[in-house]
Amino acid sequence: MGESDRSEMQLLDIADLMRQGYDEAYIDEWKERLGVSDLFQECLESIHQNNAE
């Protein structure tokens, strides 16, 4: 699996998690450990932008 495939999969996983709801404290801890904080933030900003339109 290539780097972009992995990032796309992670982005889809994060978006799905946000739609379903999540334990913010738990996710905050694990997004740091897994190194996906930037990706998580990007997804969060995208969702807020789409909701504002």
CHARMM-style PDB file with segment names, atoms N, HN, CA, C and O in Angstrom:
ATOM      1  N   MET     1       0.848  -1.178   0.000  1.00  0.00      PROA
ATOM      2  CA  MET     1       0.000   0.000   0.000  1.00  0.00      PROA
ATOM      3  C   MET     1       0.888   1.233   0.000  1.00  0.00      PROA
ATOM      4  O   MET     1       1.808   1.337   0.811  1.00  0.00      PROA
ATOM      5  N   GLY     2       0.619   2.171  -0.905  1.00  0.00      PROA
ATOM      6  HN  GLY     2      -0.128   2.087  -1.564  1.00  0.00      PROA
ATOM      7  CA  GLY     2       1.431   3.373  -1.010  1.00  0.00      PROA
ATOM      8  C   GLY     2       1.091   4.397   0.043  1.00  0.00      PROA
ATOM      9  O   GLY     2       0.080   4.291   0.736  1.00  0.00      PROA
ATOM     10  N   GLU     3       1.957   5.396   0.153  1.00  0.00      PROA
ATOM     11  HN  GLU     3       2.778   5.482  -0.411  1.00  0.00      PROA
ATOM     12  CA  GLU     3       1.777   6.461   1.149  1.00  0.00      PROA
ATOM     13  C   GLU     3       0.452   7.190   0.955  1.00  0.00      PROA
ATOM     14  O   GLU     3      -0.258   7.443   1.928  1.00  0.00      PROA
ATOM     15  N   SER     4       0.105   7.535  -0.294  1.00  0.00      PROA
ATOM     16  HN  SER     4       0.682   7.330  -1.085  1.00  0.00      PROA
ATOM     17  CA  SER     4      -1.140   8.273  -0.527  1.00  0.00      PROA
ATOM     18  C   SER     4      -2.357   7.392  -0.251  1.00  0.00      PROA
ATOM     19  O   SER     4      -3.382   7.890   0.216  1.00  0.00      PROA
ATOM     20  N   ASP     5      -2.260   6.076  -0.534  1.00  0.00      PROA
ATOM     21  HN  ASP     5      -1.428   5.671  -0.913  1.00  0.00      PROA
ATOM     22  CA  ASP     5      -3.358   5.164  -0.227  1.00  0.00      PROA
ATOM     23  C   ASP     5      -3.599   5.113   1.269  1.00  0.00      PROA
ATOM     24  O   ASP     5      -4.742   5.123   1.726  1.00  0.00      PROA
ATOM     25  N   ARG     6      -2.518   5.061   2.024  1.00  0.00      PROA
ATOM     26  HN  ARG     6      -1.590   5.053   1.653  1.00  0.00      PROA
ATOM     27  CA  ARG     6      -2.618   5.007   3.485  1.00  0.00      PROA
ATOM     28  C   ARG     6      -3.253   6.286   4.018  1.00  0.00      PROA
ATOM     29  O   ARG     6      -4.128   6.229   4.882  1.00  0.00      PROA
ATOM     30  N   SER     7      -2.820   7.435   3.511  1.00  0.00      PROA
ATOM     31  HN  SER     7      -2.110   7.481   2.809  1.00  0.00      PROA
ATOM     32  CA  SER     7      -3.376   8.708   3.958  1.00  0.00      PROA
ATOM     33  C   SER     7      -4.851   8.817   3.607  1.00  0.00      PROA
ATOM     34  O   SER     7      -5.644   9.300   4.416  1.00  0.00      PROA
ATOM     35  N   GLU     8      -5.232   8.375   2.410  1.00  0.00      PROA
ATOM     36  HN  GLU     8      -4.588   7.982   1.753  1.00  0.00      PROA
ATOM     37  CA  GLU     8      -6.632   8.426   2.000  1.00  0.00      PROA
ATOM     38  C   GLU     8      -7.472   7.530   2.901  1.00  0.00      PROA
ATOM     39  O   GLU     8      -8.577   7.903   3.297  1.00  0.00      PROA
ATOM     40  N   MET     9      -6.958   6.362   3.222  1.00  0.00      PROA
ATOM     41  HN  MET     9      -6.061   6.059   2.901  1.00  0.00      PROA
ATOM     42  CA  MET     9      -7.685   5.443   4.095  1.00  0.00      PROA
ATOM     43  C   MET     9      -7.838   6.049   5.482  1.00  0.00      PROA
ATOM     44  O   MET     9      -8.909   5.963   6.083  1.00  0.00      PROA
ATOM     45  N   GLN    10      -6.771   6.665   5.996  1.00  0.00      PROA
ATOM     46  HN  GLN    10      -5.901   6.735   5.508  1.00  0.00      PROA
ATOM     47  CA  GLN    10      -6.835   7.299   7.308  1.00  0.00      PROA
ATOM     48  C   GLN    10      -7.842   8.445   7.303  1.00  0.00      PROA
ATOM     49  O   GLN    10      -8.599   8.614   8.259  1.00  0.00      PROA
ATOM     50  N   LEU    11      -7.849   9.231   6.226  1.00  0.00      PROA
ATOM     51  HN  LEU    11      -7.234   9.094   5.450  1.00  0.00      PROA
ATOM     52  CA  LEU    11      -8.769  10.350   6.131  1.00  0.00      PROA
ATOM     53  C   LEU    11     -10.214   9.862   6.145  1.00  0.00      PROA
ATOM     54  O   LEU    11     -11.061  10.449   6.818  1.00  0.00      PROA
ATOM     55  N   LEU    12     -10.498   8.797   5.411  1.00  0.00      PROA
ATOM     56  HN  LEU    12      -9.810   8.320   4.864  1.00  0.00      PROA
ATOM     57  CA  LEU    12     -11.848   8.229   5.395  1.00  0.00      PROA
ATOM     58  C   LEU    12     -12.230   7.682   6.766  1.00  0.00      PROA
ATOM     59  O   LEU    12     -13.368   7.842   7.208  1.00  0.00      PROA
ATOM     60  N   ASP    13     -11.283   7.038   7.435  1.00  0.00      PROA
ATOM     61  HN  ASP    13     -10.358   6.907   7.077  1.00  0.00      PROA
ATOM     62  CA  ASP    13     -11.545   6.513   8.783  1.00  0.00      PROA
ATOM     63  C   ASP    13     -11.862   7.638   9.762  1.00  0.00      PROA
ATOM     64  O   ASP    13     -12.776   7.521  10.577  1.00  0.00      PROA
ATOM     65  N   ILE    14     -11.106   8.723   9.678  1.00  0.00      PROA
ATOM     66  HN  ILE    14     -10.362   8.818   9.015  1.00  0.00      PROA
ATOM     67  CA  ILE    14     -11.316   9.859  10.575  1.00  0.00      PROA
ATOM     68  C   ILE    14     -12.662  10.513  10.301  1.00  0.00      PROA
ATOM     69  O   ILE    14     -13.396  10.842  11.233  1.00  0.00      PROA
ATOM     70  N   ALA    15     -12.986  10.700   9.033  1.00  0.00      PROA
ATOM     71  HN  ALA    15     -12.390  10.432   8.276  1.00  0.00      PROA
ATOM     72  CA  ALA    15     -14.274  11.308   8.679  1.00  0.00      PROA
ATOM     73  C   ALA    15     -15.428  10.448   9.187  1.00  0.00      PROA
ATOM     74  O   ALA    15     -16.415  10.975   9.700  1.00  0.00      PROA
ATOM     75  N   ASP    16     -15.308   9.132   9.048  1.00  0.00      PROA
ATOM     76  HN  ASP    16     -14.506   8.704   8.631  1.00  0.00      PROA
ATOM     77  CA  ASP    16     -16.351   8.228   9.526  1.00  0.00      PROA
ATOM     78  C   ASP    16     -16.491   8.317  11.047  1.00  0.00      PROA
ATOM     79  O   ASP    16     -17.604   8.349  11.572  1.00  0.00      PROA
ATOM     80  N   LEU    17     -15.377   8.356  11.739  1.00  0.00      PROA
ATOM     81  HN  LEU    17     -14.473   8.330  11.313  1.00  0.00      PROA
ATOM     82  CA  LEU    17     -15.375   8.479  13.193  1.00  0.00      PROA
ATOM     83  C   LEU    17     -16.084   9.761  13.633  1.00  0.00      PROA
ATOM     84  O   LEU    17     -16.868   9.748  14.582  1.00  0.00      PROA
ATOM     85  N   MET    18     -15.807  10.854  12.945  1.00  0.00      PROA
ATOM     86  HN  MET    18     -15.170  10.864  12.175  1.00  0.00      PROA
ATOM     87  CA  MET    18     -16.414  12.134  13.302  1.00  0.00      PROA
ATOM     88  C   MET    18     -17.918  12.123  13.068  1.00  0.00      PROA
ATOM     89  O   MET    18     -18.669  12.707  13.850  1.00  0.00      PROA
ATOM     90  N   ARG    19     -18.362  11.475  12.014  1.00  0.00      PROA
ATOM     91  HN  ARG    19     -17.752  11.000  11.379  1.00  0.00      PROA
ATOM     92  CA  ARG    19     -19.795  11.409  11.734  1.00  0.00      PROA
ATOM     93  C   ARG    19     -20.539  10.602  12.794  1.00  0.00      PROA
ATOM     94  O   ARG    19     -21.686  10.904  13.123  1.00  0.00      PROA
ATOM     95  N   GLN    20     -19.880   9.573  13.325  1.00  0.00      PROA
ATOM     96  HN  GLN    20     -18.948   9.327  13.058  1.00  0.00      PROA
ATOM     97  CA  GLN    20     -20.515   8.689  14.302  1.00  0.00      PROA
ATOM     98  C   GLN    20     -20.453   9.224  15.724  1.00  0.00      PROA
ATOM     99  O   GLN    20     -21.229   8.804  16.582  1.00  0.00      PROA
ATOM    100  N   GLY    21     -19.543  10.138  15.973  1.00  0.00      PROA
ATOM    101  HN  GLY    21     -18.913  10.479  15.275  1.00  0.00      PROA
ATOM    102  CA  GLY    21     -19.322  10.631  17.325  1.00  0.00      PROA
ATOM    103  C   GLY    21     -18.183   9.844  17.964  1.00  0.00      PROA
ATOM    104  O   GLY    21     -17.925   8.701  17.586  1.00  0.00      PROA
ATOM    105  N   TYR    22     -17.511  10.446  18.915  1.00  0.00      PROA
ATOM    106  HN  TYR    22     -17.720  11.374  19.221  1.00  0.00      PROA
ATOM    107  CA  TYR    22     -16.329   9.816  19.499  1.00  0.00      PROA
ATOM    108  C   TYR    22     -16.021  10.411  20.862  1.00  0.00      PROA
ATOM    109  O   TYR    22     -16.474  11.502  21.206  1.00  0.00      PROA
ATOM    110  N   ASP    23     -15.235   9.661  21.628  1.00  0.00      PROA
ATOM    111  HN  ASP    23     -14.866   8.775  21.348  1.00  0.00      PROA
ATOM    112  CA  ASP    23     -14.747  10.100  22.931  1.00  0.00      PROA
ATOM    113  C   ASP    23     -13.531  10.990  22.669  1.00  0.00      PROA
ATOM    114  O   ASP    23     -12.452  10.497  22.342  1.00  0.00      PROA
ATOM    115  N   GLU    24     -13.712  12.280  22.812  1.00  0.00      PROA
ATOM    116  HN  GLU    24     -14.589  12.680  23.078  1.00  0.00      PROA
ATOM    117  CA  GLU    24     -12.673  13.237  22.438  1.00  0.00      PROA
ATOM    118  C   GLU    24     -11.367  13.039  23.201  1.00  0.00      PROA
ATOM    119  O   GLU    24     -10.296  13.120  22.600  1.00  0.00      PROA
ATOM    120  N   ALA    25     -11.424  12.784  24.496  1.00  0.00      PROA
ATOM    121  HN  ALA    25     -12.295  12.718  24.984  1.00  0.00      PROA
ATOM    122  CA  ALA    25     -10.200  12.586  25.291  1.00  0.00      PROA
ATOM    123  C   ALA    25      -9.423  11.360  24.813  1.00  0.00      PROA
ATOM    124  O   ALA    25      -8.197  11.394  24.708  1.00  0.00      PROA
ATOM    125  N   TYR    26     -10.139  10.291  24.529  1.00  0.00      PROA
ATOM    126  HN  TYR    26     -11.135  10.263  24.614  1.00  0.00      PROA
ATOM    127  CA  TYR    26      -9.507   9.053  24.056  1.00  0.00      PROA
ATOM    128  C   TYR    26      -8.848   9.281  22.690  1.00  0.00      PROA
ATOM    129  O   TYR    26      -7.710   8.870  22.462  1.00  0.00      PROA
ATOM    130  N   ILE    27      -9.570   9.932  21.801  1.00  0.00      PROA
ATOM    131  HN  ILE    27     -10.494  10.266  21.986  1.00  0.00      PROA
ATOM    132  CA  ILE    27      -9.048  10.188  20.461  1.00  0.00      PROA
ATOM    133  C   ILE    27      -7.863  11.148  20.518  1.00  0.00      PROA
ATOM    134  O   ILE    27      -6.887  10.962  19.791  1.00  0.00      PROA
ATOM    135  N   ASP    28      -7.933  12.162  21.364  1.00  0.00      PROA
ATOM    136  HN  ASP    28      -8.725  12.313  21.954  1.00  0.00      PROA
ATOM    137  CA  ASP    28      -6.818  13.100  21.503  1.00  0.00      PROA
ATOM    138  C   ASP    28      -5.529  12.367  21.862  1.00  0.00      PROA
ATOM    139  O   ASP    28      -4.463  12.673  21.327  1.00  0.00      PROA
ATOM    140  N   GLU    29      -5.635  11.402  22.767  1.00  0.00      PROA
ATOM    141  HN  GLU    29      -6.501  11.154  23.201  1.00  0.00      PROA
ATOM    142  CA  GLU    29      -4.455  10.629  23.163  1.00  0.00      PROA
ATOM    143  C   GLU    29      -3.927   9.792  21.994  1.00  0.00      PROA
ATOM    144  O   GLU    29      -2.725   9.785  21.727  1.00  0.00      PROA
ATOM    145  N   TRP    30      -4.806   9.102  21.314  1.00  0.00      PROA
ATOM    146  HN  TRP    30      -5.782   9.107  21.531  1.00  0.00      PROA
ATOM    147  CA  TRP    30      -4.368   8.172  20.274  1.00  0.00      PROA
ATOM    148  C   TRP    30      -3.965   8.852  18.968  1.00  0.00      PROA
ATOM    149  O   TRP    30      -3.105   8.335  18.254  1.00  0.00      PROA
ATOM    150  N   LYS    31      -4.551   9.976  18.643  1.00  0.00      PROA
ATOM    151  HN  LYS    31      -5.250  10.396  19.222  1.00  0.00      PROA
ATOM    152  CA  LYS    31      -4.142  10.645  17.406  1.00  0.00      PROA
ATOM    153  C   LYS    31      -2.684  11.103  17.520  1.00  0.00      PROA
ATOM    154  O   LYS    31      -1.957  11.108  16.526  1.00  0.00      PROA
ATOM    155  N   GLU    32      -2.259  11.483  18.716  1.00  0.00      PROA
ATOM    156  HN  GLU    32      -2.849  11.478  19.523  1.00  0.00      PROA
ATOM    157  CA  GLU    32      -0.859  11.845  18.948  1.00  0.00      PROA
ATOM    158  C   GLU    32       0.039  10.615  18.809  1.00  0.00      PROA
ATOM    159  O   GLU    32       1.061  10.655  18.123  1.00  0.00      PROA
ATOM    160  N   ARG    33      -0.350   9.539  19.457  1.00  0.00      PROA
ATOM    161  HN  ARG    33      -1.180   9.507  20.014  1.00  0.00      PROA
ATOM    162  CA  ARG    33       0.452   8.303  19.413  1.00  0.00      PROA
ATOM    163  C   ARG    33       0.607   7.759  18.000  1.00  0.00      PROA
ATOM    164  O   ARG    33       1.660   7.240  17.632  1.00  0.00      PROA
ATOM    165  N   LEU    34      -0.463   7.886  17.211  1.00  0.00      PROA
ATOM    166  HN  LEU    34      -1.319   8.308  17.509  1.00  0.00      PROA
ATOM    167  CA  LEU    34      -0.453   7.332  15.856  1.00  0.00      PROA
ATOM    168  C   LEU    34       0.087   8.303  14.808  1.00  0.00      PROA
ATOM    169  O   LEU    34       0.270   7.939  13.647  1.00  0.00      PROA
ATOM    170  N   GLY    35       0.336   9.529  15.227  1.00  0.00      PROA
ATOM    171  HN  GLY    35       0.187   9.825  16.171  1.00  0.00      PROA
ATOM    172  CA  GLY    35       0.897  10.517  14.315  1.00  0.00      PROA
ATOM    173  C   GLY    35      -0.082  11.011  13.262  1.00  0.00      PROA
ATOM    174  O   GLY    35       0.314  11.314  12.136  1.00  0.00      PROA
ATOM    175  N   VAL    36      -1.358  11.094  13.623  1.00  0.00      PROA
ATOM    176  HN  VAL    36      -1.679  10.848  14.538  1.00  0.00      PROA
ATOM    177  CA  VAL    36      -2.365  11.549  12.665  1.00  0.00      PROA
ATOM    178  C   VAL    36      -3.046  12.847  13.114  1.00  0.00      PROA
ATOM    179  O   VAL    36      -4.141  13.162  12.647  1.00  0.00      PROA
ATOM    180  N   SER    37      -2.421  13.585  13.996  1.00  0.00      PROA
ATOM    181  HN  SER    37      -1.532  13.330  14.375  1.00  0.00      PROA
ATOM    182  CA  SER    37      -3.011  14.832  14.491  1.00  0.00      PROA
ATOM    183  C   SER    37      -3.280  15.824  13.368  1.00  0.00      PROA
ATOM    184  O   SER    37      -4.350  16.432  13.323  1.00  0.00      PROA
ATOM    185  N   ASP    38      -2.320  15.994  12.459  1.00  0.00      PROA
ATOM    186  HN  ASP    38      -1.451  15.500  12.495  1.00  0.00      PROA
ATOM    187  CA  ASP    38      -2.504  16.936  11.357  1.00  0.00      PROA
ATOM    188  C   ASP    38      -3.634  16.490  10.440  1.00  0.00      PROA
ATOM    189  O   ASP    38      -4.450  17.305  10.009  1.00  0.00      PROA
ATOM    190  N   LEU    39      -3.679  15.207  10.145  1.00  0.00      PROA
ATOM    191  HN  LEU    39      -3.017  14.545  10.495  1.00  0.00      PROA
ATOM    192  CA  LEU    39      -4.730  14.661   9.300  1.00  0.00      PROA
ATOM    193  C   LEU    39      -6.095  14.822   9.963  1.00  0.00      PROA
ATOM    194  O   LEU    39      -7.076  15.162   9.302  1.00  0.00      PROA
ATOM    195  N   PHE    40      -6.153  14.579  11.257  1.00  0.00      PROA
ATOM    196  HN  PHE    40      -5.356  14.302  11.794  1.00  0.00      PROA
ATOM    197  CA  PHE    40      -7.389  14.738  12.019  1.00  0.00      PROA
ATOM    198  C   PHE    40      -7.853  16.187  11.954  1.00  0.00      PROA
ATOM    199  O   PHE    40      -9.034  16.446  11.727  1.00  0.00      PROA
ATOM    200  N   GLN    41      -6.949  17.124  12.148  1.00  0.00      PROA
ATOM    201  HN  GLN    41      -5.989  16.914  12.333  1.00  0.00      PROA
ATOM    202  CA  GLN    41      -7.286  18.543  12.120  1.00  0.00      PROA
ATOM    203  C   GLN    41      -7.762  18.957  10.729  1.00  0.00      PROA
ATOM    204  O   GLN    41      -8.721  19.717  10.599  1.00  0.00      PROA
ATOM    205  N   GLU    42      -7.095  18.461   9.696  1.00  0.00      PROA
ATOM    206  HN  GLU    42      -6.316  17.843   9.802  1.00  0.00      PROA
ATOM    207  CA  GLU    42      -7.491  18.756   8.315  1.00  0.00      PROA
ATOM    208  C   GLU    42      -8.924  18.283   8.053  1.00  0.00      PROA
ATOM    209  O   GLU    42      -9.716  18.996   7.438  1.00  0.00      PROA
ATOM    210  N   CYS    43      -9.239  17.107   8.514  1.00  0.00      PROA
ATOM    211  HN  CYS    43      -8.596  16.528   9.014  1.00  0.00      PROA
ATOM    212  CA  CYS    43     -10.571  16.548   8.338  1.00  0.00      PROA
ATOM    213  C   CYS    43     -11.593  17.369   9.112  1.00  0.00      PROA
ATOM    214  O   CYS    43     -12.667  17.666   8.589  1.00  0.00      PROA
ATOM    215  N   LEU    44     -11.283  17.731  10.317  1.00  0.00      PROA
ATOM    216  HN  LEU    44     -10.410  17.490  10.742  1.00  0.00      PROA
ATOM    217  CA  LEU    44     -12.171  18.542  11.158  1.00  0.00      PROA
ATOM    218  C   LEU    44     -12.469  19.885  10.490  1.00  0.00      PROA
ATOM    219  O   LEU    44     -13.621  20.317  10.456  1.00  0.00      PROA
ATOM    220  N   GLU    45     -11.447  20.541   9.963  1.00  0.00      PROA
ATOM    221  HN  GLU    45     -10.511  20.190   9.991  1.00  0.00      PROA
ATOM    222  CA  GLU    45     -11.626  21.823   9.282  1.00  0.00      PROA
ATOM    223  C   GLU    45     -12.478  21.662   8.024  1.00  0.00      PROA
ATOM    224  O   GLU    45     -13.313  22.517   7.726  1.00  0.00      PROA
ATOM    225  N   SER    46     -12.273  20.587   7.299  1.00  0.00      PROA
ATOM    226  HN  SER    46     -11.595  19.894   7.542  1.00  0.00      PROA
ATOM    227  CA  SER    46     -13.043  20.324   6.086  1.00  0.00      PROA
ATOM    228  C   SER    46     -14.524  20.130   6.414  1.00  0.00      PROA
ATOM    229  O   SER    46     -15.390  20.657   5.717  1.00  0.00      PROA
ATOM    230  N   ILE    47     -14.808  19.386   7.460  1.00  0.00      PROA
ATOM    231  HN  ILE    47     -14.104  18.958   8.026  1.00  0.00      PROA
ATOM    232  CA  ILE    47     -16.193  19.152   7.866  1.00  0.00      PROA
ATOM    233  C   ILE    47     -16.847  20.461   8.305  1.00  0.00      PROA
ATOM    234  O   ILE    47     -17.992  20.728   7.939  1.00  0.00      PROA
ATOM    235  N   HSD    48     -16.142  21.273   9.078  1.00  0.00      PROA
ATOM    236  HN  HSD    48     -15.212  21.055   9.375  1.00  0.00      PROA
ATOM    237  CA  HSD    48     -16.706  22.550   9.522  1.00  0.00      PROA
ATOM    238  C   HSD    48     -16.948  23.478   8.335  1.00  0.00      PROA
ATOM    239  O   HSD    48     -17.945  24.199   8.304  1.00  0.00      PROA
ATOM    240  N   GLN    49     -16.046  23.463   7.365  1.00  0.00      PROA
ATOM    241  HN  GLN    49     -15.236  22.877   7.390  1.00  0.00      PROA
ATOM    242  CA  GLN    49     -16.201  24.285   6.181  1.00  0.00      PROA
ATOM    243  C   GLN    49     -17.426  23.836   5.382  1.00  0.00      PROA
ATOM    244  O   GLN    49     -18.206  24.670   4.921  1.00  0.00      PROA
ATOM    245  N   ASN    50     -17.594  22.535   5.219  1.00  0.00      PROA
ATOM    246  HN  ASN    50     -16.960  21.858   5.594  1.00  0.00      PROA
ATOM    247  CA  ASN    50     -18.738  22.012   4.475  1.00  0.00      PROA
ATOM    248  C   ASN    50     -20.051  22.313   5.188  1.00  0.00      PROA
ATOM    249  O   ASN    50     -21.063  22.564   4.533  1.00  0.00      PROA
ATOM    250  N   ASN    51     -20.053  22.292   6.507  1.00  0.00      PROA
ATOM    251  HN  ASN    51     -19.231  22.088   7.039  1.00  0.00      PROA
ATOM    252  CA  ASN    51     -21.265  22.587   7.267  1.00  0.00      PROA
ATOM    253  C   ASN    51     -21.636  24.064   7.195  1.00  0.00      PROA
ATOM    254  O   ASN    51     -22.807  24.416   7.332  1.00  0.00      PROA
ATOM    255  N   ALA    52     -20.651  24.924   6.983  1.00  0.00      PROA
ATOM    256  HN  ALA    52     -19.700  24.638   6.872  1.00  0.00      PROA
ATOM    257  CA  ALA    52     -20.891  26.357   6.917  1.00  0.00      PROA
ATOM    258  C   ALA    52     -21.490  26.768   5.570  1.00  0.00      PROA
ATOM    259  O   ALA    52     -22.081  27.842   5.456  1.00  0.00      PROA
ATOM    260  N   GLU    53     -21.342  25.940   4.577  1.00  0.00      PROA
ATOM    261  HN  GLU    53     -20.862  25.068   4.670  1.00  0.00      PROA
ATOM    262  CA  GLU    53     -21.822  26.277   3.224  1.00  0.00      PROA
ATOM    263  C   GLU    53     -23.272  26.020   3.034  1.00  0.00      PROA
ATOM    264  OT1 GLU    53     -23.804  26.257   1.949  1.00  0.00      PROA
TER     265      GLU     53
END
